[in-house]
Structures are given as structure tokens and as C-alpha cells.
Amino acid sequence: MNLNGAHLHLMMVHFPIAGIFLTVLLLLAAWILRNETLKLTGLAFVVLMGFAAWAAHETGEMAAGVVHNMPDIDGRDIHVHAEAAHWALRALGLNAILAAIGLFTAWKKKKLPQWLFITVTILAIWGSTVVARVGYLGGLIHHPETRSDFAAPTPGPAPGTPGK
């Protein structure tokens, strides 16, 4: 197996994207059920998603180095994706710091401040929209089927059709 920076980046980016959506569901369930254990678990997942966003961001430069000279790659798409990724890192990173403060406070004082949990939940919802946009913009770099100017090829004979 011959892995390069693009492979590594593609493996890493799915964790913060899928993870923050699942984390939002966990945080909302914790709020609805008023379950302190679920709240703390949700905060721990927010911290984990902050690290996952950092890992995805760090591998982005390696991926850009692999694909930037490919003929069907537009450097502007890479730039726009990278700028959006900076926002995602800030969003999930800030939220991870707040969640870590919440976990520390809950551990020290045996009580999680409600305002902190609500703030982390709202920021996680916002962060999920930010990482969704980053994923969409990343897909535009090398997935022509997601571009607005994409035209599907006309169907031809099935591969392996005899006499064609």
C-alpha cells in the first residue's frame, strides 16, 4: 500500500465532520434528558472533536502538496477550502477549550454550570455547519460531479459488451 499526504488527509477529515454531528445529537439528548453523565460525555466528545479538527487541519498541507499540480485541480478551490478549514479549526478548537473548562469545573466543583453546557451545545451546532461547509469545499477540489458546471457523460455501451 502506497499512502501519501492526500490519503492521510482524506482519512482524517471524516472524523471531525461525522463526529461533530454525532456529538451535537449527544449534547441535545443530554439536554432533553437532563442527564449529567451524558452532558459530561458530550463535553468530552467536543474536546475529542477539537483534536480531530486539528489533525485534519495539519494533514491539509500535505494533501495540497500532492494535488496542487494535477491538471484538473484549481488552486483557488484549494485556497477557499483551506480558509474555511481555518475557521473550522477555530470553531471546534474554541469549543474544545470551553468544553475542557466545563469538564474541569464539573470535576472540581461537582457541578457543571448550565450556561457553559448551553454555550458549548450552541457552538457545537454552529461548528457542525462550519465543518460541513469545509467538507463540501474539499469535495469541490477533486470531485467534478459536485461542481456546478458538471455535465454527466452520456451513457454508452456497457463495458464488456460483445461486438462494441
Wavefront OBJ file of the C-alpha trace (Angstrom):
o trace
v 0.000 0.000 0.000
v 1.369 3.393 -1.005
v -0.176 6.116 1.188
v 0.552 9.785 0.599
v -0.491 13.040 2.256
v -3.765 13.184 0.344
v -4.749 9.714 1.589
v -3.934 10.675 5.165
v -5.920 13.903 4.906
v -8.933 12.124 3.448
v -8.816 9.606 6.278
v -8.572 12.327 8.924
v -11.225 14.776 7.679
v -14.114 12.418 8.199
v -13.634 12.255 11.976
v -14.452 15.891 12.797
v -17.217 16.058 10.191
v -19.125 12.958 11.269
v -18.017 13.281 14.876
v -19.349 16.784 15.483
v -22.756 15.835 14.077
v -22.925 12.824 16.400
v -21.678 14.984 19.264
v -24.451 17.526 18.653
v -27.006 14.705 18.853
v -25.429 13.526 22.106
v -25.460 17.051 23.581
v -29.094 17.574 22.591
v -30.079 14.207 24.066
v -28.243 15.102 27.291
v -30.100 18.410 27.458
v -33.515 16.871 26.743
v -32.979 14.022 29.210
v -31.281 16.322 31.758
v -28.646 13.633 32.217
v -25.391 14.857 33.782
v -23.408 11.815 32.655
v -24.465 12.359 29.042
v -23.624 16.058 29.365
v -20.104 15.260 30.536
v -19.731 12.610 27.833
v -20.855 15.152 25.256
v -18.292 17.656 26.523
v -15.582 15.004 26.295
v -16.589 14.355 22.683
v -16.398 18.084 21.945
v -12.806 18.045 23.222
v -12.098 14.987 21.074
v -13.549 16.737 18.002
v -11.245 19.680 18.659
v -8.278 17.330 18.432
v -9.769 15.650 15.350
v -10.157 19.044 13.656
v -6.549 19.849 14.479
v -5.362 16.535 12.978
v -7.414 17.086 9.820
v -6.101 20.633 9.507
v -2.484 19.538 9.964
v -2.751 16.997 7.156
v -4.282 19.524 4.759
v -0.949 20.987 3.714
v 0.331 17.518 2.815
v -2.762 16.873 0.699
v -2.380 20.206 -1.086
v 1.221 19.322 -1.882
v 0.081 16.111 -3.545
v -2.750 17.515 -5.661
v -1.818 21.113 -6.475
v -0.085 20.276 -9.778
v -2.713 17.841 -11.038
v -4.280 19.017 -14.321
v -7.908 19.072 -13.124
v -7.186 20.871 -9.837
v -7.953 24.566 -9.441
v -5.664 26.229 -6.913
v -8.453 28.632 -5.959
v -10.536 25.681 -4.760
v -7.667 24.590 -2.512
v -7.310 28.132 -1.144
v -11.035 28.535 -0.406
v -11.111 25.109 1.269
v -8.039 25.965 3.362
v -9.534 29.286 4.503
v -12.752 27.538 5.524
v -10.692 24.883 7.323
v -9.031 27.632 9.387
v -12.495 28.712 10.528
v -13.420 25.139 11.370
v -10.264 24.718 13.423
v -11.030 27.922 15.322
v -14.669 26.959 15.874
v -14.014 23.427 17.080
v -10.842 24.448 18.919
v -12.556 27.227 20.884
v -15.421 24.904 21.686
v -12.990 22.189 22.810
v -11.367 24.661 25.203
v -14.757 25.654 26.640
v -15.755 22.007 26.968
v -12.474 21.211 28.745
v -13.139 24.095 31.153
v -16.602 22.642 31.730
v -15.190 19.192 32.420
v -12.595 20.623 34.804
v -15.221 22.720 36.605
v -17.549 19.729 36.921
v -14.698 17.655 38.311
v -13.561 20.319 40.802
v -16.944 21.667 41.914
v -19.002 18.518 41.230
v -21.414 20.655 39.183
v -21.409 21.633 35.528
v -22.535 25.246 35.012
v -25.696 25.215 32.882
v -24.657 28.332 30.930
v -21.407 26.619 29.920
v -23.188 23.499 28.716
v -25.663 25.579 26.690
v -22.838 27.650 25.192
v -20.880 24.541 24.195
v -24.007 23.000 22.660
v -24.795 26.116 20.611
v -21.176 26.370 19.464
v -21.208 22.675 18.519
v -24.289 23.226 16.362
v -22.590 26.193 14.685
v -19.343 24.198 14.365
v -21.193 21.398 12.600
v -22.300 23.836 9.898
v -18.749 25.157 9.558
v -17.205 21.699 9.106
v -19.986 20.689 6.702
v -19.026 23.661 4.511
v -15.345 22.718 4.735
v -16.170 19.177 3.633
v -18.270 20.465 0.745
v -15.490 22.801 -0.392
v -12.952 19.994 -0.094
v -15.107 17.825 -2.309
v -15.051 20.511 -4.992
v -11.277 20.209 -5.252
v -11.250 16.790 -6.855
v -14.833 15.655 -7.281
v -16.084 17.140 -10.559
v -19.528 15.614 -10.014
v -20.106 18.105 -7.163
v -19.254 21.207 -9.205
v -21.996 23.466 -10.580
v -20.635 23.176 -14.135
v -20.615 19.366 -14.111
v -22.222 17.643 -17.081
v -22.818 13.922 -16.712
v -21.299 11.888 -19.542
v -23.737 10.404 -21.999
v -24.293 6.712 -21.434
v -22.556 4.401 -23.861
v -22.482 0.646 -24.239
v -21.919 -1.277 -21.078
v -18.279 -2.230 -20.515
v -17.510 -5.667 -21.864
v -20.456 -5.651 -24.261
v -19.634 -8.069 -27.115
v -19.185 -6.504 -30.532
v -18.918 -2.950 -29.347
l 1 2 3 4 5 6 7 8 9 10 11 12 13 14 15 16 17 18 19 20 21 22 23 24 25 26 27 28 29 30 31 32 33 34 35 36 37 38 39 40 41 42 43 44 45 46 47 48 49 50 51 52 53 54 55 56 57 58 59 60 61 62 63 64 65 66 67 68 69 70 71 72 73 74 75 76 77 78 79 80 81 82 83 84 85 86 87 88 89 90 91 92 93 94 95 96 97 98 99 100 101 102 103 104 105 106 107 108 109 110 111 112 113 114 115 116 117 118 119 120 121 122 123 124 125 126 127 128 129 130 131 132 133 134 135 136 137 138 139 140 141 142 143 144 145 146 147 148 149 150 151 152 153 154 155 156 157 158 159 160 161 162 163 164
